[in-house]
Amino acid sequence: SRKVVRQAKYQRIPGAGLSQLEALNYAVNKLLFVGNYTGVDSIGRPVRIQFTANGRINGLKGAKKYNVNTDFGAAPGNDIDHLTLDINSKQSRILSYSHNADTLRLYSASVIETKLKPGIDDELIDEKMTKGRLLFTLIRQ
């Protein structure tokens, strides 16, 4: 039998357009990432990366946009600060990050799925995000 465990009700802000609803992403980007950075990659090569308030990223090969996770629910990875590069594309990838003053560190990240009840058609899956190796150490200029 199916039983409702939890319900959530959402209400659109009256008169708010989509661009106004994106204000959270803009504010988070501006607070945490916006700026020009110099630093090194994981093998010591120099890099220059720019993050913009509207979610653009320049200087990171293969990436054009970034989206900071702002989902405050209980989904995989909400215990790890992370962003997604080029979300909704075939080249999409997840990076975790940490801040210390003007230093931003970007790490690889992956989601690991564990089957909770193997052998059952409707298998329950537990998803956990893990922080990987350090990819970039960047200093805001």
C-alpha positions in Angstrom: 0.0 0.0 0.0 1.1 3.5 -0.6 1.1 5.9 2.4 1.9 9.6 2.3 4.9 10.1 4.6 5.5 13.8 4.2 4.0 16.6 2.2 5.5 20.0 1.3 3.5 22.9 0.0 5.2 25.6 -2.1 3.8 29.0 -3.0 5.0 31.2 -5.7 5.8 34.7 -4.6 3.1 36.9 -6.0 4.3 39.1 -8.9 7.7 37.4 -9.0 9.1 36.4 -12.3 11.6 33.7 -12.9 14.5 36.2 -12.9 13.5 37.4 -9.4 13.3 33.8 -8.2 16.9 33.3 -9.3 18.0 36.0 -6.8 19.0 33.3 -4.3 21.5 31.9 -6.8 22.8 35.3 -7.6 23.3 36.2 -3.9 25.0 32.9 -3.1 27.3 33.3 -6.1 28.2 36.8 -5.2 28.8 36.0 -1.6 30.8 32.8 -2.1 32.4 32.9 -5.5 32.4 36.1 -7.6 35.8 37.3 -8.5 39.0 36.6 -10.3 41.2 33.9 -8.9 44.8 32.8 -9.5 46.3 29.6 -8.2 47.4 26.1 -9.2 45.8 22.9 -10.3 46.5 19.5 -8.8 49.9 19.1 -10.5 51.1 22.6 -9.8 50.2 24.3 -13.2 49.2 27.9 -12.8 45.5 28.7 -13.5 43.3 31.8 -13.7 39.6 31.4 -13.1 36.8 33.9 -13.0 33.4 33.3 -11.4 30.6 35.8 -12.2 27.4 36.5 -10.3 25.2 35.2 -13.0 26.8 31.7 -12.9 29.4 32.0 -15.6 32.8 30.5 -15.2 35.9 31.5 -17.3 39.3 29.8 -17.4 38.2 26.3 -16.4 38.6 24.1 -19.5 35.4 22.6 -20.6 33.1 24.5 -18.2 30.9 27.6 -19.0 28.5 27.7 -16.1 28.4 26.8 -12.4 25.5 26.2 -10.1 26.1 26.2 -6.3 23.9 23.7 -4.4 21.4 25.6 -2.4 19.0 22.8 -1.7 18.5 22.8 2.0 16.7 19.4 2.1 18.0 16.0 2.9 19.3 15.0 -0.5 22.7 13.3 -1.2 25.5 15.7 -0.7 23.8 18.3 1.3 26.3 17.7 4.0 29.1 18.5 1.6 29.4 22.0 0.0 29.3 21.5 -3.7 28.6 23.0 -7.1 27.8 21.6 -10.5 29.5 22.7 -13.6 27.4 22.9 -16.8 24.3 21.4 -15.1 21.9 19.6 -17.5 24.6 18.9 -20.1 26.5 15.8 -21.0 29.7 17.4 -19.7 28.1 18.1 -16.3 30.3 17.4 -13.3 30.2 17.9 -9.5 32.9 19.6 -7.5 33.0 20.1 -3.8 34.6 23.2 -2.4 35.9 24.8 0.8 36.7 28.4 1.7 39.2 29.8 4.1 39.5 33.6 3.9 40.4 34.4 0.2 41.4 30.8 -0.6 39.0 28.6 -2.5 39.7 24.9 -2.9 37.9 22.8 -5.4 37.8 19.0 -5.1 36.5 16.2 -7.2 33.2 14.7 -5.9 31.1 11.7 -6.8 27.8 10.2 -5.8 27.9 6.6 -4.6 24.8 4.5 -4.7 24.5 1.6 -2.3 21.7 -1.0 -2.6 20.0 -1.4 0.7 18.1 -4.6 -0.2 19.8 -6.5 -3.0 17.7 -8.8 -5.1 14.4 -7.0 -4.8 12.9 -5.5 -8.0 12.1 -2.2 -6.2 15.6 -1.9 -4.7 16.1 0.8 -2.1 19.1 2.9 -3.0 21.1 5.0 -0.5 23.0 7.8 -2.2 26.0 9.5 -0.6 28.2 12.2 -2.0 31.9 11.8 -1.3 34.6 14.5 -1.5 37.6 13.4 -3.6 41.0 14.7 -4.3 42.1 18.4 -4.4 41.8 19.7 -8.0 42.5 23.5 -7.6 43.8 25.8 -4.9 42.7 29.4 -5.8 43.2 32.8 -4.3 40.8 35.6 -4.9 42.5 38.7 -6.3 
